Amino acid sequence: MKKIAAILSLIVASSLLLAGMAACKPRIRLPEDGSITGSAKWLVISSLYCQMKAEPASASLDKGILRKGTVLKIEESRFSSAENEQGTLWFKVQNAGQSGWVSIRDAHTYPTETQARNAARRME
């Protein structure tokens, strides 16, 4: 009788544990340094005009203006650490010899240069 009670207690405890685990929501952790990797290697500016920034934050200094359809190679990707825009993805690019950052809000990304150039042609 004690064995049956022990087995039933174990089954109930296991069921409660599994039910508690099923209710947990998965969490995504961003890398500590804010950088990411992925298949996107090229971007096309999708906004009519956008500012290339000195740092990955909207409040950063402007380094230049980029026009819709501009195709750029992505050098680095990083999430903004600014208080009001945490989680916003930024891409480091070079244009006319100047390096700067472009927000995901102003661009579409592509894994190849050919795909990016085809997308830019469709934007014309």
Order of alpha helices (4+ residues) and beta strands (2+ residues): alpha-beta-beta-beta-beta-beta-beta-beta-beta-alpha
